[in-house]
Amino acid sequence: MQAGSLAFLAFSPILLAAILLVGLRLPAKRAMPVVYLLTAGIALFAWDMSFNRVLASTLQGLIITVGVLWIIFGAILLLNTLKYSGGIATIRRGFATISPDRRIQAIIIAWLFGCFIEGASGFGTPAAIAAPLLVAIGFPALAAVILGMLVQSTPVSFGAVGTPIIIGVNSGLDTATIGAQLSAQGSSWAQYLQLITSNVAIIHAIVGTVMPLIMVLMLTRFFGKEKSWKAGFEVLPFALFGGLAFTLPYAATGIFLGPEFPSLLGGLVGLAIVTAAARAGFLVPKKTWNFADPKEWPNEWLGSIEMKLDQLPRHQQIGAIRAWLPYVLVGALLVISRVFPEVGSALKSVVLVFPDLLGEKGIRADFMPLYLPGGILVTVVLITVFLHRMHARSLVKAVGESSRVLLGAGFVLLFTVPMVRILINSGVNAAALPSMPIAMAQWVADSVGNVYPLLAPSVGALGAFIAGSNTVSNMMLSQFQFGVASSLGISGALIVAVQAIGAAAGNMVAIHNVVAASATVGLLGREGTTLRKTIWPTLYYVLATGIIALLAITVFGVTDPLVPR
């Protein structure tokens, strides 16, 4: 079979996902089972994989899915627990008193608080939280949704305490083969993953620092009285200050601590610094900017849900320190478990290991319930019940709501992750063919050549647009991106990093994220209006990232241990 035909067959599951999800607008719960069956069929009949290996790959994917769902459950459960304790209501009221300038409010709430929530929870929750909060303090619903979507960029690669890297990249790459190659070079998979993490953090910090300015410019240009770019540029110093207050600690954390912490700690540090600066009037424009009278707003801006600061249930008034303490505890416990080896080893000792599933060599999986962020998040939930003096029935409601979210996400992942593992494990077959991602990669490398680093972030963004998730995009495409880099003889660590960055940017136009954010403020049915605005920041992000990657490789000679010398 010719290389082009082989590559097309390998690519057809991803193409089918695009057609079903984007073209036919089928929900993922209906599309992904079909995509899984196509993948299994190609593996069995075109790649001549054994049925046992396909089944073992499916089981491996299901075990990985359990780990992903454990993290999602913990993140959403903490959020719902704070909703029922009254902690979220307290956090909302605190934001409303910082500054009357809507541009300052947008930077603090949408950008910094949104980045923090992304680091703690991920999975589209920042837009779903920030949008109603902004509406509650007087923003048009459409503006709130757009701002909530724009924060789905820089922090996303390290969202949900690092899930897109820890699960997405780890599960998306053939770590056994790559690890063996690294050992031969005197390195290790852990060091290589940290190199990827550092690349992600540095490039995101460069590209993402201007995101608060972009958010403010879109706010003043499309929702101001004068529809003016100028009003946005008036807050340029504060916007850049707000960007750097997040990206500097974010980059440092990614480089020195790993993938769990950058967005979480960057958001916390940035919030503390910028909120104090805004209260003191530091770099805040003298002229306060506001929207026109709400009576003059077009109907297109308005949602059908009226938001009130005190609408969330609570048993008592929660003070600001107690409201924030659970998130501080999450950050502290994660740092302790990752920085102190003896603590990490104790948590890792509780583990379910599945070596060589169904006797297939190299197909293994494990589940560490205490060490994974899900275990820490659930631990903090139990602590919060006592800190906030909650009734047991409120915790039961929080668990119920979180479980329903889990069921929706879980059904899709039950087919998506096994599909990805079949793709990755397809290199062992009776037809003597390379794995499906490698077949795609070789053809792309031969067709595009050395300009590929410029395009790599757009591939990641396309994956996120299709799948609605940075994590899933990384699972589907990391091995493909690594394969292209290997075929071209360039840094696989850098190309996988810009895959993760592009997949983060793709969240700004991921349809299911737009739908989720729109639903919180009653804007369902107007997703197209939001997408026409958010496509421009997305294009900026992938183009800037691609240029940095191209320059890093062709001008500065960035390399890694696996690049032939």
C-alpha positions, 0 to 999 in steps of 0.5 A: 500500500502506498504511503499516502493511502496508508496515511489516509487510512490512519488519519480516517478516524480523526477525519470521521470525528471531525465530520461527525462532530463538526460537519453533522453536529452530532454529540460526542456521545454518539460520534465517538463510539462510531469512531472507536469502531472504525479505529478497531476495524482498521487496526484488525483488517488493514494493520492486521493487529491481533484481536487480543492486542486490540482488546488489550489496548481497549482495556488499557484505555479504560483503566486510563479513563478511570484516572481521568474521571477520578481527577474530573470528579474531584475537581467538580466536587470541590467546586460544587461543595463550595457552591453549597457551602456558600464559599463561591457566593463570598468569592463573588461578592469580594470581586464586586468591590475591588474596582468600578472600572469594567476593564479592571474587573474583566482582568481580575475576574475573567483572566486571573480568577479564570486562570486560577479556576482552570488550574484547579478544575479545568474541563471548561469550568472557568468560563462556566464560573466567570460568565455568570459572575460577570453578569452578576456584577453588570456585564452583558451576557454576550461579553461575559461569555466571550471573556470566559472563553478567552481565558481558555488559552494560556492556563489550559495546558496545566488545567485541572492540576496538570491533567492535559500533560500528566494524562494527555501527553503521557497517554498520548505518547508511546512512553515505553518505546521513547523511554527505552530510547532515552535510557540509551541516551543517558536520560529518562522519560521523567526528565523528557516530560519535564522538558516538554513541561518547561517548553509549554510553560515558557512559550505560553508565558511569552504568547499569553502575557498579552491575553488580558489586553486582548480581552479588554480590547474586545470588551471596549471595541464590541461592547463600549459606548463608542465601540473604541479600541482606544478605551482598551489601550488606555488600560495597556499598562495594567493589562500587561501588569495583570498578564505578567503577574500570572505568566511569570510565576506560571513559567517559573512553576512549570520549569521548577515544580512540574505540570501540576502547579503553573496555572493553580499557583500562577492564578493565586499569586496573580490574584493576590498581587493584582487585586492589591494593586487595583485597590491601591489604584496602581496603574489604574486609569484615572477615567473609569470606563463603563458600559452604556445604560443596560436599557440601550443594550441590543437584545443579542447581548442579553441572556435569559437568566437573571444572575444575583450575587446571593443566589447560591444556597448556603447555611451561613455567611462564609468569610473570605479567608474560609472561602478561599482556604480549600483552594489554598489547601489544594495547592499546598497539598499538591506541592507537598506531595510532589516536592517531598519524595517521601510523601509522594512515595507513600501516596504512590504505594497505594496503586493498582498495577496492570502489567502486560494486559492479556499477555500483550507485552508493553501494554500496561496501566496503573491507577494511583488513587491517592497520588493522582490530583483526584485523591487530593481534591477529594481529601480537601472536599472532606476537610471543607465540610468541616471548615465550612460546617456543612450539613451532610445533605449538602455534601450529598447534593454536591456529590450527586451533581458532580456524578452527573457531570462525570457520567456525561464526560465518562461515556465519551472518554470510554470510547475516546481513550481506548481509540487513542491507545489502539492507534498508539499500540498498532505498531505491533502487527502481522503486516509489518507496518509502522503504527498509525500515528507514525504512518501519518507522521512520515507522510506529513514530514515528506509532504510539508518538510521543515516548515512543519513547526509553524503548523504544529500548533494549528494541528493541536488546536484542530484536535481541541476544536473537534474533541472539545478538550486539550487533554483529548487532543493531546491523547489523539495527536501527541504521538503523531506530532512526535513522529513528524518531529522524529521524521524531520530530525527536530526536537520532539519535546518542542513539537509535542509542547506546541501541540499542547499549546495549540490544543489549549488555544483551541479551547477558545473555539471548542463548541462544547465549551461555548455551549457550556458557558452560554448555558450558564447565562441563558445565551444558548442558540447564539454560539455562532456569535461568540465563535466569530469573535473568539476565532481571532484570538485563537488564530493569534495564539497558534500563529505566534506559537508556530513562529516561536517554534520555527525560530527556536528550531531553525535559528536557535537550534533548540534540540533534545536528547532524541535528536540525532547529533 
